[in-house]
Amino acid sequence: SKGIVNIRISNDFDSIKINVMNTLGQIVYSETDKKTTPYYTKQIDLIGLNRGIYFIQLDTGKNKRTRKLVINY
């Protein structure tokens, strides 16, 4: 990523918690949002973060997914 992350989810849920963590496990971005349409879409601006490896975690209460995120300007 160049610092902008796009999320699109179609699963059935009411709200979602989004965490971005560095490799030390420190949360560098966190947000809780509600789903108001059949497809949840969100654009996250992480341009202020340093280049490197991060992990993005999406938690809907029913499912939790963690993916690696590489920021490379």
N, CA, C and O atoms as CSV, one atom per row, in Angstrom:
chain,resi,resn,atom,element,x,y,z
A,1,SER,N,N,0.832,-1.181,0.000
A,1,SER,CA,C,0.000,0.000,0.000
A,1,SER,C,C,0.877,1.246,0.000
A,1,SER,O,O,1.996,1.240,0.514
A,2,LYS,N,N,0.365,2.267,-0.563
A,2,LYS,CA,C,1.026,3.578,-0.528
A,2,LYS,C,C,0.514,4.399,0.647
A,2,LYS,O,O,0.825,5.585,0.758
A,3,GLY,N,N,-0.276,3.771,1.533
A,3,GLY,CA,C,-0.789,4.452,2.711
A,3,GLY,C,C,-2.299,4.550,2.756
A,3,GLY,O,O,-2.870,4.874,3.797
A,4,ILE,N,N,-2.955,4.273,1.634
A,4,ILE,CA,C,-4.416,4.266,1.585
A,4,ILE,C,C,-4.871,2.809,1.491
A,4,ILE,O,O,-4.446,2.076,0.598
A,5,VAL,N,N,-5.733,2.398,2.415
A,5,VAL,CA,C,-6.211,1.020,2.459
A,5,VAL,C,C,-7.718,1.031,2.237
A,5,VAL,O,O,-8.443,1.776,2.895
A,6,ASN,N,N,-8.185,0.206,1.312
A,6,ASN,CA,C,-9.609,0.069,1.026
A,6,ASN,C,C,-10.099,-1.267,1.549
A,6,ASN,O,O,-9.495,-2.309,1.295
A,7,ILE,N,N,-11.206,-1.224,2.283
A,7,ILE,CA,C,-11.800,-2.428,2.860
A,7,ILE,C,C,-13.199,-2.583,2.279
A,7,ILE,O,O,-13.955,-1.616,2.186
A,8,ARG,N,N,-13.538,-3.820,1.885
A,8,ARG,CA,C,-14.895,-4.119,1.420
A,8,ARG,C,C,-15.270,-5.500,1.950
A,8,ARG,O,O,-14.577,-6.485,1.697
A,9,ILE,N,N,-16.373,-5.556,2.688
A,9,ILE,CA,C,-16.818,-6.802,3.309
A,9,ILE,C,C,-18.310,-6.950,3.054
A,9,ILE,O,O,-19.064,-5.980,3.135
A,10,SER,N,N,-18.733,-8.182,2.741
A,10,SER,CA,C,-20.154,-8.426,2.506
A,10,SER,C,C,-20.774,-9.333,3.571
A,10,SER,O,O,-21.963,-9.642,3.488
A,11,ASN,N,N,-20.006,-9.764,4.558
A,11,ASN,CA,C,-20.540,-10.648,5.599
A,11,ASN,C,C,-21.645,-9.958,6.385
A,11,ASN,O,O,-21.781,-8.735,6.354
A,12,ASP,N,N,-22.426,-10.760,7.083
A,12,ASP,CA,C,-23.528,-10.248,7.897
A,12,ASP,C,C,-23.006,-9.842,9.274
A,12,ASP,O,O,-22.604,-10.694,10.066
A,13,PHE,N,N,-23.012,-8.551,9.554
A,13,PHE,CA,C,-22.612,-8.040,10.856
A,13,PHE,C,C,-23.193,-6.645,11.037
A,13,PHE,O,O,-23.619,-6.010,10.072
A,14,ASP,N,N,-23.205,-6.177,12.272
A,14,ASP,CA,C,-23.748,-4.850,12.568
A,14,ASP,C,C,-22.656,-3.803,12.724
A,14,ASP,O,O,-22.806,-2.674,12.257
A,15,SER,N,N,-21.552,-4.171,13.382
A,15,SER,CA,C,-20.462,-3.219,13.578
A,15,SER,C,C,-19.127,-3.940,13.411
A,15,SER,O,O,-19.045,-5.167,13.467
A,16,ILE,N,N,-18.090,-3.138,13.205
A,16,ILE,CA,C,-16.765,-3.691,12.959
A,16,ILE,C,C,-15.727,-2.854,13.709
A,16,ILE,O,O,-15.819,-1.628,13.766
A,17,LYS,N,N,-14.752,-3.534,14.275
A,17,LYS,CA,C,-13.624,-2.856,14.903
A,17,LYS,C,C,-12.405,-3.094,14.013
A,17,LYS,O,O,-12.080,-4.233,13.678
A,18,ILE,N,N,-11.741,-2.009,13.639
A,18,ILE,CA,C,-10.573,-2.068,12.771
A,18,ILE,C,C,-9.366,-1.629,13.585
A,18,ILE,O,O,-9.345,-0.521,14.119
A,19,ASN,N,N,-8.367,-2.486,13.682
A,19,ASN,CA,C,-7.114,-2.153,14.349
A,19,ASN,C,C,-5.966,-2.349,13.377
A,19,ASN,O,O,-5.939,-3.326,12.629
A,20,VAL,N,N,-5.024,-1.426,13.388
A,20,VAL,CA,C,-3.777,-1.587,12.654
A,20,VAL,C,C,-2.675,-1.595,13.705
A,20,VAL,O,O,-2.573,-0.680,14.523
A,21,MET,N,N,-1.847,-2.647,13.673
A,21,MET,CA,C,-0.794,-2.822,14.669
A,21,MET,C,C,0.562,-2.883,13.999
A,21,MET,O,O,0.694,-3.375,12.879
A,22,ASN,N,N,1.569,-2.378,14.695
A,22,ASN,CA,C,2.933,-2.516,14.195
A,22,ASN,C,C,3.462,-3.899,14.559
A,22,ASN,O,O,2.739,-4.695,15.157
A,23,THR,N,N,4.696,-4.193,14.212
A,23,THR,CA,C,5.251,-5.530,14.451
A,23,THR,C,C,5.489,-5.805,15.935
A,23,THR,O,O,5.732,-6.951,16.312
A,24,LEU,N,N,5.425,-4.781,16.777
A,24,LEU,CA,C,5.549,-4.970,18.224
A,24,LEU,C,C,4.196,-5.239,18.876
A,24,LEU,O,O,4.120,-5.482,20.080
A,25,GLY,N,N,3.123,-5.197,18.073
A,25,GLY,CA,C,1.782,-5.425,18.587
A,25,GLY,C,C,1.106,-4.171,19.105
A,25,GLY,O,O,0.006,-4.250,19.652
A,26,GLN,N,N,1.731,-3.026,18.948
A,26,GLN,CA,C,1.151,-1.761,19.386
A,26,GLN,C,C,0.111,-1.295,18.373
A,26,GLN,O,O,0.355,-1.319,17.167
A,27,ILE,N,N,-1.034,-0.878,18.862
A,27,ILE,CA,C,-2.087,-0.382,17.981
A,27,ILE,C,C,-1.742,1.041,17.558
A,27,ILE,O,O,-1.594,1.934,18.392
A,28,VAL,N,N,-1.617,1.235,16.237
A,28,VAL,CA,C,-1.268,2.548,15.695
A,28,VAL,C,C,-2.478,3.224,15.036
A,28,VAL,O,O,-2.425,4.406,14.696
A,29,TYR,N,N,-3.560,2.471,14.859
A,29,TYR,CA,C,-4.806,3.008,14.324
A,29,TYR,C,C,-5.926,2.122,14.825
A,29,TYR,O,O,-5.811,0.896,14.802
A,30,SER,N,N,-7.006,2.731,15.278
A,30,SER,CA,C,-8.154,1.960,15.751
A,30,SER,C,C,-9.435,2.731,15.457
A,30,SER,O,O,-9.494,3.952,15.604
A,31,GLU,N,N,-10.445,1.998,15.044
A,31,GLU,CA,C,-11.733,2.619,14.744
A,31,GLU,C,C,-12.828,1.573,14.857
A,31,GLU,O,O,-12.632,0.416,14.486
A,32,THR,N,N,-13.968,1.976,15.364
A,32,THR,CA,C,-15.157,1.134,15.373
A,32,THR,C,C,-16.186,1.817,14.498
A,32,THR,O,O,-16.404,3.024,14.605
A,33,ASP,N,N,-16.817,1.042,13.634
A,33,ASP,CA,C,-17.751,1.607,12.666
A,33,ASP,C,C,-18.972,0.698,12.559
A,33,ASP,O,O,-18.912,-0.473,12.932
A,34,LYS,N,N,-20.069,1.233,12.054
A,34,LYS,CA,C,-21.295,0.463,11.844
A,34,LYS,C,C,-21.487,0.178,10.363
A,34,LYS,O,O,-21.102,0.969,9.502
A,35,LYS,N,N,-22.090,-0.964,10.089
A,35,LYS,CA,C,-22.429,-1.330,8.718
A,35,LYS,C,C,-23.848,-0.842,8.441
A,35,LYS,O,O,-24.779,-1.196,9.165
A,36,THR,N,N,-24.013,-0.038,7.405
A,36,THR,CA,C,-25.333,0.519,7.092
A,36,THR,C,C,-25.853,0.104,5.725
A,36,THR,O,O,-26.995,0.409,5.380
A,37,THR,N,N,-25.028,-0.591,4.940
A,37,THR,CA,C,-25.428,-1.056,3.611
A,37,THR,C,C,-25.072,-2.534,3.491
A,37,THR,O,O,-24.327,-3.048,4.326
A,38,PRO,N,N,-25.581,-3.230,2.479
A,38,PRO,CA,C,-25.245,-4.658,2.325
A,38,PRO,C,C,-23.739,-4.927,2.231
A,38,PRO,O,O,-23.260,-5.955,2.712
A,39,TYR,N,N,-22.997,-4.009,1.616
A,39,TYR,CA,C,-21.543,-4.144,1.530
A,39,TYR,C,C,-20.905,-3.045,2.357
A,39,TYR,O,O,-21.191,-1.864,2.159
A,40,TYR,N,N,-20.052,-3.427,3.271
A,40,TYR,CA,C,-19.326,-2.446,4.076
A,40,TYR,C,C,-18.080,-2.028,3.314
A,40,TYR,O,O,-17.268,-2.873,2.936
A,41,THR,N,N,-17.926,-0.743,3.088
A,41,THR,CA,C,-16.735,-0.230,2.432
A,41,THR,C,C,-16.148,0.883,3.293
A,41,THR,O,O,-16.871,1.685,3.886
A,42,LYS,N,N,-14.834,0.907,3.345
A,42,LYS,CA,C,-14.146,1.901,4.161
A,42,LYS,C,C,-12.785,2.176,3.543
A,42,LYS,O,O,-12.089,1.253,3.118
A,43,GLN,N,N,-12.410,3.442,3.494
A,43,GLN,CA,C,-11.074,3.810,3.056
A,43,GLN,C,C,-10.343,4.383,4.273
A,43,GLN,O,O,-10.826,5.311,4.921
A,44,ILE,N,N,-9.179,3.817,4.569
A,44,ILE,CA,C,-8.389,4.240,5.728
A,44,ILE,C,C,-7.123,4.916,5.230
A,44,ILE,O,O,-6.415,4.385,4.375
A,45,ASP,N,N,-6.851,6.087,5.773
A,45,ASP,CA,C,-5.662,6.853,5.416
A,45,ASP,C,C,-4.574,6.597,6.452
A,45,ASP,O,O,-4.670,7.062,7.587
A,46,LEU,N,N,-3.540,5.856,6.060
A,46,LEU,CA,C,-2.420,5.547,6.939
A,46,LEU,C,C,-1.142,6.208,6.449
A,46,LEU,O,O,-0.045,5.750,6.771
A,47,ILE,N,N,-1.270,7.273,5.679
A,47,ILE,CA,C,-0.112,7.930,5.075
A,47,ILE,C,C,0.861,8.445,6.130
A,47,ILE,O,O,2.054,8.550,5.848
A,48,GLY,N,N,0.397,8.769,7.328
A,48,GLY,CA,C,1.279,9.275,8.377
A,48,GLY,C,C,2.172,8.223,9.010
A,48,GLY,O,O,3.090,8.564,9.756
A,49,LEU,N,N,1.920,6.947,8.726
A,49,LEU,CA,C,2.743,5.885,9.320
A,49,LEU,C,C,4.062,5.729,8.562
A,49,LEU,O,O,4.149,6.021,7.369
A,50,ASN,N,N,5.068,5.268,9.271
A,50,ASN,CA,C,6.357,4.993,8.637
A,50,ASN,C,C,6.242,3.796,7.703
A,50,ASN,O,O,5.361,2.952,7.865
A,51,ARG,N,N,7.135,3.733,6.730
A,51,ARG,CA,C,7.202,2.560,5.853
A,51,ARG,C,C,7.480,1.337,6.709
A,51,ARG,O,O,8.192,1.419,7.710
A,52,GLY,N,N,6.921,0.207,6.315
A,52,GLY,CA,C,7.197,-1.021,7.047
A,52,GLY,C,C,6.039,-1.986,7.023
A,52,GLY,O,O,5.087,-1.841,6.256
A,53,ILE,N,N,6.148,-2.980,7.889
A,53,ILE,CA,C,5.149,-4.047,7.975
A,53,ILE,C,C,4.218,-3.766,9.148
A,53,ILE,O,O,4.655,-3.439,10.251
A,54,TYR,N,N,2.936,-3.901,8.880
A,54,TYR,CA,C,1.890,-3.734,9.881
A,54,TYR,C,C,0.917,-4.894,9.737
A,54,TYR,O,O,0.998,-5.673,8.788
A,55,PHE,N,N,0.012,-4.996,10.676
A,55,PHE,CA,C,-1.051,-5.998,10.611
A,55,PHE,C,C,-2.373,-5.283,10.788
A,55,PHE,O,O,-2.530,-4.462,11.692
A,56,ILE,N,N,-3.328,-5.598,9.916
A,56,ILE,CA,C,-4.658,-5.012,10.016
A,56,ILE,C,C,-5.608,-6.101,10.491
A,56,ILE,O,O,-5.658,-7.192,9.924
A,57,GLN,N,N,-6.359,-5.788,11.539
A,57,GLN,CA,C,-7.273,-6.754,12.137
A,57,GLN,C,C,-8.694,-6.213,12.029
A,57,GLN,O,O,-8.974,-5.079,12.418
A,58,LEU,N,N,-9.575,-7.038,11.499
A,58,LEU,CA,C,-10.994,-6.703,11.351
A,58,LEU,C,C,-11.785,-7.635,12.249
A,58,LEU,O,O,-11.694,-8.854,12.107
A,59,ASP,N,N,-12.559,-7.079,13.170
A,59,ASP,CA,C,-13.314,-7.877,14.139
A,59,ASP,C,C,-14.774,-7.453,14.096
A,59,ASP,O,O,-15.113,-6.324,14.449
A,60,THR,N,N,-15.648,-8.383,13.654
A,60,THR,CA,C,-17.081,-8.093,13.576
A,60,THR,C,C,-17.854,-8.646,14.766
A,60,THR,O,O,-19.076,-8.515,14.831
A,61,GLY,N,N,-17.149,-9.259,15.701
A,61,GLY,CA,C,-17.823,-9.923,16.810
A,61,GLY,C,C,-18.123,-11.377,16.480
A,61,GLY,O,O,-18.083,-12.235,17.362
A,62,LYS,N,N,-18.422,-11.659,15.217
A,62,LYS,CA,C,-18.654,-13.028,14.749
A,62,LYS,C,C,-17.380,-13.614,14.147
A,62,LYS,O,O,-17.103,-14.804,14.297
A,63,ASN,N,N,-16.624,-12.787,13.479
A,63,ASN,CA,C,-15.389,-13.210,12.815
A,63,ASN,C,C,-14.284,-12.211,13.094
A,63,ASN,O,O,-14.528,-11.012,13.229
A,64,LYS,N,N,-13.063,-12.721,13.178
A,64,LYS,CA,C,-11.903,-11.858,13.337
A,64,LYS,C,C,-10.857,-12.294,12.322
A,64,LYS,O,O,-10.484,-13.466,12.269
A,65,ARG,N,N,-10.388,-11.355,11.522
A,65,ARG,CA,C,-9.369,-11.632,10.502
A,65,ARG,C,C,-8.195,-10.695,10.701
A,65,ARG,O,O,-8.371,-9.513,10.996
A,66,THR,N,N,-7.003,-11.229,10.539
A,66,THR,CA,C,-5.793,-10.423,10.602
A,66,THR,C,C,-4.995,-10.670,9.338
A,66,THR,O,O,-4.774,-11.816,8.945
A,67,ARG,N,N,-4.565,-9.594,8.705
A,67,ARG,CA,C,-3.786,-9.683,7.475
A,67,ARG,C,C,-2.565,-8.790,7.581
A,67,ARG,O,O,-2.579,-7.769,8.268
A,68,LYS,N,N,-1.509,-9.192,6.888
A,68,LYS,CA,C,-0.298,-8.388,6.837
A,68,LYS,C,C,-0.503,-7.217,5.889
A,68,LYS,O,O,-1.134,-7.352,4.841
A,69,LEU,N,N,0.032,-6.087,6.265
A,69,LEU,CA,C,-0.074,-4.869,5.473
A,69,LEU,C,C,1.317,-4.259,5.366
A,69,LEU,O,O,1.949,-3.967,6.381
A,70,VAL,N,N,1.792,-4.069,4.147
A,70,VAL,CA,C,3.094,-3.462,3.925
A,70,VAL,C,C,2.871,-2.050,3.395
A,70,VAL,O,O,2.221,-1.857,2.367
A,71,ILE,N,N,3.416,-1.067,4.107
A,71,ILE,CA,C,3.334,0.317,3.645
A,71,ILE,C,C,4.675,0.662,3.048
A,71,ILE,O,O,5.711,0.583,3.709
A,72,ASN,N,N,4.639,1.053,1.768
A,72,ASN,CA,C,5.858,1.330,1.019
A,72,ASN,C,C,5.613,2.556,0.144
A,72,ASN,O,O,5.041,2.446,-0.941
A,73,TYR,N,N,6.039,3.698,0.607
A,73,TYR,CA,C,5.840,4.955,-0.140
A,73,TYR,C,C,6.768,5.019,-1.312
A,73,TYR,O,O,6.752,5.996,-2.060
